[in-house]
């Protein structure tokens, strides 16, 4: 994004020049070209017919990459809406620091309605509650006694990703008994899987219990207990990167 700077009595240039605000350049939204200019009106700045508060400009001046990316994605969404003939939902996540914004867009027809989201959330909560009542899901003290550790050590190793513990809404943290190997030790290689899958316990849980094509249809849990740690790590990376075998 180029910016331009106006002095008193000056006129905007058609070419982008180093300014204090936003872009000043020729832009053709239709077949006819339109010259967009910027300048001050009292405590506001006019940009392409838009009025921006001066206080807002102070924030945006320090984040030109953010402004450029957001404006580019808005333009892309507008063009996509015209081509599809339907509205586009644009989600913009702004970080508290100067990291680039996360922007996602999709046609409104593909957005899940609020009532469907609520129903899905309720089903998810019911599933978690049912799972946490499973006899295989042990409280920390009981799980600790099975592997010869103190409850404090178990909790600490859960935080570092060496043990899998799932937290429910009402029953606290529960540890799947199946992560204990036949020799009574914690599942080997679990910390690496946590690291690959962004240290999310529920993602790790699902990954371990599901069969994977790249593991010949076996679950990651089965393969880890068989000592095929590297193969499981590769399957986790494929999942993280969206690669499906």
C-alpha positions in Angstrom: 0.0 0.0 0.0 1.3 3.4 -0.9 0.6 6.5 1.1 0.7 10.2 0.3 1.2 13.5 2.2 -0.5 16.8 1.5 0.8 20.2 2.5 -1.4 23.2 2.7 -2.8 24.2 -0.7 -1.3 21.2 -2.4 -3.3 18.9 -4.8 -3.2 15.1 -4.6 -1.0 13.3 -7.1 -2.4 10.6 -9.4 0.6 8.5 -8.6 1.0 7.0 -5.1 3.5 9.1 -3.1 4.8 9.0 0.4 1.9 10.4 2.4 0.7 10.3 5.9 -2.6 8.5 5.3 -3.8 5.9 2.9 -3.5 5.2 -0.8 -3.9 7.9 -3.4 -4.0 6.3 -6.9 -6.2 5.7 -9.9 -8.7 2.8 -9.3 -11.2 1.4 -11.7 -14.0 -0.5 -10.0 -16.0 -0.4 -13.2 -15.1 0.2 -16.8 -14.7 3.9 -16.1 -11.7 5.1 -14.1 -12.2 7.1 -10.9 -9.5 9.2 -9.3 -9.5 8.6 -5.5 -8.0 11.3 -3.4 -7.5 11.9 0.3 -7.4 15.0 2.4 -8.4 16.4 5.8 -11.9 17.7 6.7 -11.8 19.0 10.3 -10.9 16.0 12.4 -11.5 13.4 9.8 -9.8 12.0 6.7 -11.7 11.4 3.5 -10.5 8.4 1.5 -12.3 7.4 -1.7 -15.5 8.9 -0.5 -15.1 7.3 3.0 -14.8 9.3 6.1 -12.4 7.9 8.7 -12.0 9.3 12.2 -8.7 11.0 12.9 -8.3 8.8 16.0 -8.7 5.7 13.8 -6.1 7.0 11.4 -3.6 7.2 14.2 -4.0 3.5 14.9 -4.0 2.5 11.2 -0.9 4.6 10.3 1.2 2.2 12.4 -0.2 -0.9 10.8 -0.1 -0.4 7.0 0.2 -4.2 6.4 -3.0 -4.8 8.3 -4.9 -2.1 6.4 -3.6 -3.4 3.0 -4.5 -7.0 3.8 -8.0 -6.1 5.1 -8.8 -3.9 2.2 -7.5 -6.4 -0.3 -9.7 -9.2 1.2 -12.7 -6.9 1.3 -12.2 -6.2 -2.4 -11.7 -9.9 -3.2 -14.9 -10.7 -1.2 -16.9 -8.0 -3.1 -15.7 -9.4 -6.5 -16.5 -12.9 -5.4 -20.0 -11.9 -4.3 -20.6 -10.3 -7.7 -19.4 -13.5 -9.5 -21.4 -15.9 -7.3 -24.5 -13.7 -7.1 -24.7 -14.1 -3.3 -23.5 -12.5 -0.1 -20.1 -13.3 1.3 -19.4 -13.6 5.0 -16.0 -12.1 5.9 -14.5 -12.9 9.3 -11.6 -10.7 10.4 -9.6 -11.5 13.5 -7.4 -8.7 14.7 -4.6 -9.6 17.2 -3.7 -7.2 20.1 -0.2 -6.9 18.7 0.9 -6.0 15.2 0.6 -9.6 13.9 -1.2 -9.9 10.5 -5.0 -10.4 10.8 -6.6 -13.7 10.2 -9.2 -13.4 7.5 -11.6 -16.0 6.3 -14.5 -15.7 3.9 -17.2 -18.0 2.5 -20.7 -17.5 0.9 -23.4 -16.9 3.4 -25.3 -19.9 2.1 -22.5 -22.1 3.5 -22.5 -20.4 6.9 -24.0 -22.6 9.6 -27.1 -20.9 11.1 -27.0 -20.0 14.7 -29.7 -22.6 15.7 -27.6 -25.3 14.0 -24.5 -24.1 15.8 -26.3 -24.2 19.1 -27.6 -27.7 18.4 -24.1 -28.9 17.4 -22.7 -27.3 20.6 -25.3 -29.1 22.7 -24.5 -32.4 21.0 -20.8 -31.8 21.7 -21.4 -31.1 25.3 -23.5 -34.3 25.7 -20.7 -36.3 24.0 -18.1 -34.9 26.4 -20.3 -35.6 29.4 -20.9 -39.1 28.3 -17.2 -39.7 27.5 -16.1 -38.4 30.9 -18.4 -40.9 32.6 -16.7 -43.8 30.8 -15.0 -46.2 33.3 -11.9 -46.0 31.2 -11.6 -42.3 32.1 -9.9 -42.1 35.4 -9.4 -39.3 37.9 -5.9 -38.2 38.5 -5.3 -40.0 41.8 -6.5 -43.3 40.5 -4.5 -43.0 37.3 -1.4 -42.0 39.2 -1.6 -45.1 41.3 -1.6 -47.3 38.2 1.6 -45.9 36.8 3.4 -45.4 40.2 3.4 -41.6 40.2 2.1 -39.0 42.6 -1.1 -37.1 41.6 1.1 -33.9 41.5 3.5 -35.5 39.1 0.7 -36.8 36.9 -0.8 -33.3 36.7 2.6 -31.7 35.9 3.2 -34.3 33.1 -0.2 -33.6 31.7 0.7 -29.9 31.4 3.9 -30.8 29.5 2.1 -33.2 27.1 3.7 -36.3 28.5 0.3 -37.6 29.6 -3.2 -37.1 28.1 -5.8 -35.6 30.4 -9.2 -34.3 29.2 -11.0 -31.6 31.1 -14.8 -31.7 31.2 -17.3 -29.1 32.4 -18.2 -30.8 35.7 -16.0 -33.8 36.4 -12.6 -32.1 36.3 -9.7 -33.8 34.5 -9.9 -37.4 33.4 -7.1 -39.6 32.1 -7.8 -42.3 29.5 -6.6 -45.6 31.0 -5.8 -46.9 27.5 -2.7 -44.6 27.3 -1.0 -47.0 29.7 1.1 -49.6 27.9 1.2 -53.3 28.7 4.3 -52.8 30.8 2.5 -50.2 33.0 4.2 -47.2 31.5 2.8 -44.0 29.9 2.4 -44.0 26.1 5.8 -43.3 24.5 6.2 -40.4 22.1 3.0 -38.6 23.3 4.8 -35.3 23.9 5.9 -35.1 20.2 2.3 -35.7 19.1 1.1 -32.9 21.4 3.7 -30.6 19.9 2.7 -31.4 16.3 -1.0 -30.9 17.1 -0.7 -27.5 18.8 -0.9 -29.0 22.3 -4.6 -29.5 22.1 -5.7 -32.4 24.3 -9.0 -33.1 22.4 -7.3 -33.0 19.1 -4.7 -35.5 20.3 -7.5 -37.7 21.8 -9.3 -37.9 18.5 -6.1 -38.4 16.5 -5.1 -41.4 18.8 -8.5 -43.1 18.6 -9.2 -42.7 14.9 -7.9 -45.1 12.2 -5.6 -43.5 9.6 -5.0 -44.6 6.0 -1.3 -43.8 6.2 -1.2 -46.3 9.2 -2.7 -49.1 7.1 -6.1 -48.4 8.6 -4.9 -48.8 12.2 -5.3 -46.2 15.0 -2.5 -44.0 16.0 -2.8 -45.5 19.5 -2.3 -49.0 18.2 0.8 -48.0 16.2 2.3 -46.0 19.1 2.0 -49.0 21.4 3.6 -51.1 18.7 6.6 -48.8 18.7 5.9 -47.2 15.3 6.4 -43.7 16.7 7.9 -42.1 13.6 5.1 -43.3 11.4 2.5 -41.9 13.8 4.3 -38.5 13.9 4.2 -38.3 10.1 0.5 -39.1 10.2 0.0 -36.3 12.7 1.9 -33.9 10.5 -0.3 -34.9 7.6 -3.4 -34.2 9.7 -2.0 -30.8 10.7 -1.1 -29.8 7.1 -4.4 -31.1 5.7 -2.8 -33.9 3.8 -5.0 -37.0 3.4 -3.7 -40.3 2.2 
